[in-house]
């Protein structure tokens, strides 16, 4: 038997073994998928009829009548730092 023929024999044998292992793995995976229990989705939160309200589009009509001058009690100022201010 020539060395090339022996090598071909081992390559074919390895291919057969790999195909058999792949078929076995696929069969076992299919069985596991069939045996897995199907989980029924349960609602996370149950709402009563009084908890649910239909949303409506409305104009917001809230105002505060003010007379005289208005002065802020708390205020904040921001200043942008320019390149001229950063040089120093």
Sine and cosine of phi, psi and omega as CSV:
sin_phi,cos_phi,sin_psi,cos_psi,sin_omega,cos_omega
0.00,0.00,0.74,-0.67,-0.05,-1.00
-0.98,0.19,0.39,-0.92,0.00,-1.00
-0.89,0.47,-0.57,0.82,0.01,-1.00
-0.92,0.39,-0.61,0.79,0.01,-1.00
-0.94,0.35,-0.62,0.78,0.06,-1.00
-0.90,0.44,-0.68,0.73,0.00,-1.00
-0.90,0.44,-0.66,0.75,0.03,-1.00
-0.89,0.46,-0.63,0.77,0.02,-1.00
-0.88,0.47,-0.68,0.73,0.00,-1.00
-0.94,0.34,-0.60,0.80,0.03,-1.00
-0.91,0.42,-0.69,0.72,0.02,-1.00
-0.90,0.43,-0.67,0.74,0.02,-1.00
-0.88,0.47,-0.67,0.74,0.02,-1.00
-0.90,0.43,-0.64,0.77,0.05,-1.00
-0.89,0.46,-0.68,0.74,0.02,-1.00
-0.89,0.45,-0.68,0.73,0.01,-1.00
-0.90,0.43,-0.68,0.74,0.01,-1.00
-0.91,0.42,-0.66,0.75,0.03,-1.00
-0.91,0.43,-0.64,0.77,0.03,-1.00
-0.91,0.41,-0.66,0.75,0.02,-1.00
-0.91,0.41,-0.64,0.77,0.03,-1.00
-0.90,0.43,-0.66,0.75,0.03,-1.00
-0.90,0.43,-0.66,0.75,0.03,-1.00
-0.90,0.45,-0.68,0.73,0.00,-1.00
-0.89,0.45,-0.68,0.73,0.02,-1.00
-0.89,0.45,-0.65,0.76,0.01,-1.00
-0.90,0.43,-0.71,0.71,0.01,-1.00
-0.91,0.42,-0.62,0.79,0.03,-1.00
-0.91,0.41,-0.63,0.78,0.02,-1.00
-0.91,0.41,-0.64,0.77,0.04,-1.00
-0.90,0.43,-0.68,0.74,0.02,-1.00
-0.88,0.47,-0.61,0.79,0.00,-1.00
-0.92,0.38,-0.58,0.82,0.02,-1.00
-0.96,0.30,-0.56,0.83,-0.05,-1.00
-0.99,0.15,-0.30,0.95,-0.03,-1.00
-0.92,0.40,0.76,-0.65,0.01,-1.00
-0.93,0.37,0.63,-0.77,0.02,-1.00
-1.00,0.07,0.88,-0.48,-0.02,-1.00
-0.99,0.14,0.75,-0.66,0.05,-1.00
-1.00,0.00,0.79,-0.61,-0.03,-1.00
-0.94,0.34,0.84,-0.55,0.04,-1.00
-0.98,-0.18,0.63,-0.78,0.05,-1.00
-0.91,0.42,0.66,-0.75,-0.04,-1.00
-0.95,0.32,-0.60,0.80,-0.04,-1.00
-0.69,-0.72,0.73,-0.68,0.07,-1.00
-0.97,-0.23,0.80,-0.61,-0.02,-1.00
-0.96,-0.29,0.68,-0.74,0.09,-1.00
-0.98,0.18,0.25,-0.97,-0.01,-1.00
-0.89,0.46,-0.51,0.86,0.00,-1.00
-0.97,0.24,-0.24,0.97,0.01,-1.00
-1.00,0.09,-0.22,0.97,-0.10,-1.00
-0.96,-0.30,0.74,-0.67,0.00,-1.00
-0.75,-0.66,0.64,-0.77,0.05,-1.00
-0.98,0.18,0.77,-0.63,-0.02,-1.00
-0.98,0.19,0.63,-0.77,0.03,-1.00
-0.80,-0.60,0.46,-0.89,0.09,-1.00
-1.00,0.03,0.81,-0.59,0.00,-1.00
-0.65,-0.76,0.42,-0.91,0.14,-0.99
-1.00,0.09,0.66,-0.75,0.05,-1.00
-1.00,0.10,0.86,-0.50,-0.08,-1.00
-0.86,-0.50,0.81,0.58,0.00,-1.00
-0.92,-0.39,0.81,-0.59,-0.01,-1.00
-0.62,-0.79,0.15,-0.99,0.01,-1.00
-0.70,-0.72,0.91,-0.41,0.00,-1.00
-0.95,0.32,0.76,-0.65,-0.03,-1.00
-0.79,-0.61,0.71,-0.70,0.09,-1.00
-0.85,-0.53,0.60,-0.80,0.00,-1.00
1.00,-0.02,-0.26,-0.97,-0.02,-1.00
-1.00,0.03,0.48,-0.88,0.00,-1.00
-0.89,-0.46,0.77,-0.64,0.02,-1.00
-0.82,-0.57,0.69,-0.72,-0.01,-1.00
-0.95,0.31,0.69,-0.72,0.05,-1.00
-0.98,0.18,-0.72,0.70,0.05,-1.00
-0.89,-0.46,0.73,-0.68,0.01,-1.00
-0.63,-0.77,0.36,-0.93,0.04,-1.00
-0.69,-0.72,0.59,-0.81,0.03,-1.00
-0.86,-0.51,0.60,-0.80,0.08,-1.00
-0.84,-0.55,0.53,-0.85,-0.05,-1.00
-0.72,-0.69,0.75,-0.66,0.04,-1.00
-0.99,0.11,0.73,-0.68,0.04,-1.00
-1.00,0.06,0.87,-0.49,0.03,-1.00
-0.99,-0.13,0.13,-0.99,-0.01,-1.00
-0.89,0.45,-0.55,0.84,-0.01,-1.00
-0.93,0.38,-0.62,0.78,0.01,-1.00
-0.95,0.33,-0.47,0.88,-0.06,-1.00
-0.99,0.16,-0.36,0.93,0.01,-1.00
-0.95,0.32,0.64,-0.77,-0.01,-1.00
-0.27,-0.96,0.00,0.00,0.00,0.00
